[in-house]
Amino acid sequence: MTEARFSFNRSPESPIGIFDSGVGGLSVWREIARQLPHESTLYVADQEHVPYGTRSLAEVREYAKGITRFLLAQGAKIIVIACNTASGAALRTLRESFPDLAFVGMEPAVKPAAENTHSGVIAVIATQATFQGELFHSLVERFAAGVRLETQICPGLVELVERGELDTPETEATLHSCLNPLLQAGADHLVLGCTHYPFLAETITRITGPNVTLVDPAPAVARQTARVLTHQNLCAPASIEAKHTFFTSGSPEALKKLAHRLVGFEGAIQSIVWRGNDLQIIKGEDYVK
């Protein structure tokens, strides 16, 4: 169903809207900020509902639609779904519901892994919801026909990243449990199918060793964002100073601390709350500068 009530004016100076269930999407935000330094951004972390990967696809679709409406109300010119689970569950629905708005989604980077493997075995780690989505099955059919594909759900990893536990004994034990079967299968490319996982890259590499290539789709997503902006004549002028504002349905103080640690973000963070299927900004003391 089309969200016909939304009539919005976009300009090159308008911000890019980016969202995820939590801090994982910051791995994508980091690449967008690096590759497109003049672009302003609005980032929504729906930490009230993190992780999306254990929720039903129908729930994730409703969250994604509500966040999109919120970002449009804040002036976003395009939307980047910086979440594999939300992309798999909701990208098609969002494009149908908001036909005048451009979306850039995430997909596990199966294609480059399959093209570059030497062992003929590639692995994908992701959430259960990502593996259940139509998008992943389409990727496998299109790009993995000539290789052996191993998949692994890694329960608890998203929550560990959300707590900032990137290199703790619990994190290492969880990763060993997740990765050992893939290593034993001979995988030489490991696709990071959740945007939280790049923040664990150092610990993952320590376990996998130098002969396993980690494949992070975030740089490609930033490049696609640039292409969409160019196609729509929405690239910000070089004279514009980029502004970045973060919103969370969780704790602004916690997000501020972790965002600084993960990506060096030092901007404003504002609290938002779900009212039914829509998000509203909370004014006053919850605003963290």
C-alpha positions in Angstrom: 0.0 0.0 0.0 1.4 3.4 -1.0 2.0 5.9 1.7 0.3 8.6 -0.4 0.2 11.2 2.4 3.9 11.8 2.1 4.6 14.6 -0.3 8.2 15.8 0.2 10.6 18.3 -1.3 14.1 17.0 -1.7 17.1 19.2 -2.5 20.9 18.4 -2.8 21.3 20.1 0.6 18.9 17.6 2.3 20.4 14.8 4.4 20.7 11.1 3.7 18.5 9.0 6.0 20.2 5.9 7.4 18.8 3.3 9.8 19.5 0.1 11.6 18.3 -1.8 14.7 21.3 -0.4 16.6 24.9 0.5 16.2 25.7 -2.0 13.4 24.6 0.5 10.7 27.4 2.8 11.9 29.8 0.5 9.8 27.8 1.8 6.8 27.5 5.3 8.1 31.3 5.4 8.5 31.8 4.6 4.8 29.2 7.0 3.6 30.8 9.8 5.7 34.2 8.9 4.4 33.3 8.6 0.7 30.8 11.4 0.7 32.2 14.0 3.1 29.9 16.8 2.0 26.7 14.8 2.6 24.7 15.4 5.8 23.1 12.4 7.5 20.3 11.4 9.8 20.9 8.1 11.6 18.2 6.2 13.4 19.2 3.4 15.8 16.0 1.5 16.8 17.6 0.1 19.9 14.3 -0.5 21.6 13.8 -3.4 19.2 17.4 -4.6 18.8 18.2 -7.2 17.5 16.0 -7.3 14.4 17.4 -10.7 13.5 15.3 -12.6 16.0 12.0 -10.9 15.1 9.4 -11.9 12.6 9.7 -10.4 9.1 6.3 -8.8 9.5 7.5 -6.9 12.6 10.7 -5.7 10.9 8.6 -4.4 8.0 6.5 -2.3 10.3 9.5 -0.9 12.1 11.1 -0.1 8.7 8.0 1.7 7.5 7.7 3.7 10.7 11.4 4.7 10.6 11.1 5.7 6.9 8.1 8.0 7.7 10.1 9.5 10.6 13.2 10.2 8.4 11.0 11.7 5.7 9.5 14.0 8.3 13.0 15.1 9.2 13.8 15.9 5.6 15.7 12.9 4.3 16.3 12.9 0.5 17.1 9.1 0.2 17.1 6.2 2.6 19.9 3.8 3.2 18.8 0.6 5.0 22.0 -0.1 6.9 20.7 -3.5 8.1 20.8 -6.8 6.3 17.7 -8.1 8.2 15.6 -5.0 7.4 16.8 -5.0 3.8 15.8 -8.6 3.3 12.5 -8.2 5.1 11.3 -4.8 4.0 13.2 -3.4 1.0 10.5 -4.5 -1.5 7.7 -3.3 0.7 9.3 0.1 1.3 9.8 0.7 -2.4 6.2 -0.2 -3.0 5.0 2.0 -0.1 7.2 5.0 -1.0 7.4 4.9 -4.8 8.9 8.4 -5.1 11.7 7.7 -2.7 15.0 6.1 -3.5 16.2 3.3 -1.2 19.7 1.7 -0.9 19.6 -1.7 0.8 22.1 -4.2 2.1 22.8 -7.6 0.8 25.4 -10.2 1.8 28.3 -9.9 -0.5 28.0 -13.4 -1.9 29.0 -12.4 -5.5 32.5 -11.0 -4.8 33.2 -13.9 -2.4 32.2 -16.5 -5.1 34.2 -14.7 -7.7 37.4 -14.6 -5.7 37.4 -17.9 -3.8 40.4 -20.3 -4.4 39.1 -23.1 -2.2 35.6 -23.1 -3.9 34.1 -22.8 -0.4 32.6 -19.5 0.9 30.8 -18.8 4.1 28.2 -16.3 5.2 27.5 -15.4 8.8 24.2 -13.5 9.4 21.0 -13.5 11.4 18.2 -16.1 11.0 15.9 -13.5 9.5 18.5 -12.6 6.9 18.8 -16.2 5.8 15.0 -16.5 5.7 14.5 -13.5 3.4 13.8 -13.7 -0.3 16.8 -11.5 -1.1 19.3 -14.0 0.3 17.8 -16.9 -1.7 18.0 -14.8 -4.8 21.7 -14.0 -4.2 22.5 -17.7 -3.8 20.6 -18.7 -7.0 22.3 -15.9 -9.0 25.9 -16.0 -7.7 26.7 -19.1 -5.7 25.9 -21.8 -8.3 29.6 -22.7 -8.8 30.7 -22.8 -5.2 30.0 -24.5 -2.0 28.2 -22.1 0.3 28.3 -22.6 4.1 25.9 -20.5 6.3 26.0 -19.9 10.0 23.7 -18.1 12.4 25.7 -16.5 15.2 23.3 -16.0 18.2 24.4 -13.3 20.6 26.9 -11.4 18.5 24.7 -8.4 17.8 24.0 -8.0 21.5 27.7 -8.2 22.3 28.4 -5.4 19.9 25.6 -3.4 21.3 27.2 -3.7 24.7 30.6 -2.7 23.3 32.1 -6.1 24.0 34.3 -6.4 20.9 37.2 -8.3 22.3 36.1 -10.1 25.5 36.4 -13.8 26.4 32.7 -14.2 25.9 32.9 -12.6 22.4 35.8 -14.8 21.4 34.1 -17.9 22.6 30.9 -17.0 20.7 32.9 -16.4 17.6 34.8 -19.6 17.9 31.5 -21.5 18.2 30.2 -19.7 15.1 33.4 -19.8 12.9 35.0 -23.2 13.6 32.5 -25.2 11.5 33.1 -22.8 8.6 36.9 -23.1 8.9 36.7 -26.9 9.1 34.6 -26.8 5.9 37.5 -25.0 4.1 36.0 -21.6 3.6 38.5 -19.0 2.4 36.1 -16.0 2.1 33.8 -15.0 5.0 30.9 -12.7 4.2 29.9 -10.5 7.0 26.1 -10.6 6.6 25.2 -8.3 9.4 26.3 -4.7 9.7 27.3 -5.2 13.4 29.9 -7.8 12.4 32.6 -5.5 10.9 33.2 -4.1 14.4 34.4 -7.6 15.3 36.7 -7.9 12.4 39.9 -7.8 14.4 38.7 -10.6 16.7 37.4 -12.6 13.8 40.7 -12.3 11.9 42.6 -13.5 15.0 40.4 -16.7 14.9 40.3 -17.3 11.1 43.9 -16.4 10.4 45.3 -14.5 7.4 44.2 -17.0 4.7 40.5 -16.1 5.1 39.3 -12.9 3.5 36.6 -11.0 5.3 34.0 -9.5 2.9 32.3 -6.3 4.2 29.6 -4.8 1.9 29.7 -1.3 3.5 32.1 0.3 1.0 30.0 -0.9 -1.9 26.8 0.4 -0.3 28.4 3.8 0.1 29.4 3.7 -3.6 25.8 2.8 -4.6 24.5 5.6 -2.4 26.8 8.0 -4.4 25.5 6.6 -7.7 21.8 7.0 -6.7 22.4 10.6 -5.6 24.2 11.4 -8.8 21.4 9.8 -10.9 18.8 11.9 -9.1 20.8 15.1 -9.1 20.8 15.2 -5.3 24.6 15.3 -4.6 25.4 17.9 -1.9 27.5 20.8 -3.2 31.2 20.8 -2.1 30.6 24.1 -0.4 28.1 22.5 2.1 29.4 21.6 5.6 28.0 18.2 6.5 25.9 17.9 9.6 25.2 14.5 11.3 22.4 13.9 13.7 21.7 10.6 15.4 18.4 9.4 16.9 17.8 6.4 19.2 14.8 4.7 20.6 17.1 3.5 23.4 19.5 5.4 25.6 21.1 8.5 24.0 23.9 8.5 26.5 24.8 4.8 25.8 24.7 5.4 22.0 26.8 8.6 22.3 29.5 6.6 24.2 29.5 3.7 21.8 29.3 5.7 18.6 32.3 7.7 19.7 34.2 4.5 20.4 33.2 2.7 17.2 33.4 5.5 14.6 34.6 8.6 16.4 31.1 10.3 16.2 30.9 13.4 18.4 27.6 15.0 17.2 24.2 15.4 18.6 22.0 12.5 19.7 18.3 12.8 20.2 15.9 10.4 21.9 12.9 9.1 20.0 10.0 7.0 21.1 7.5 4.7 19.4 3.9 5.8 19.6 2.0 3.0 17.9 3.7 2.5 14.5 5.2 6.0 14.4 8.3 7.6 16.0 8.3 10.9 17.9 11.2 13.0 19.2 11.4 13.4 22.9 12.3 17.0 23.8 14.3 18.2 26.7 16.7 16.3 28.9 17.0 13.3 26.6 18.8 15.4 24.0 22.5 14.7 24.3 24.9 17.2 22.8 
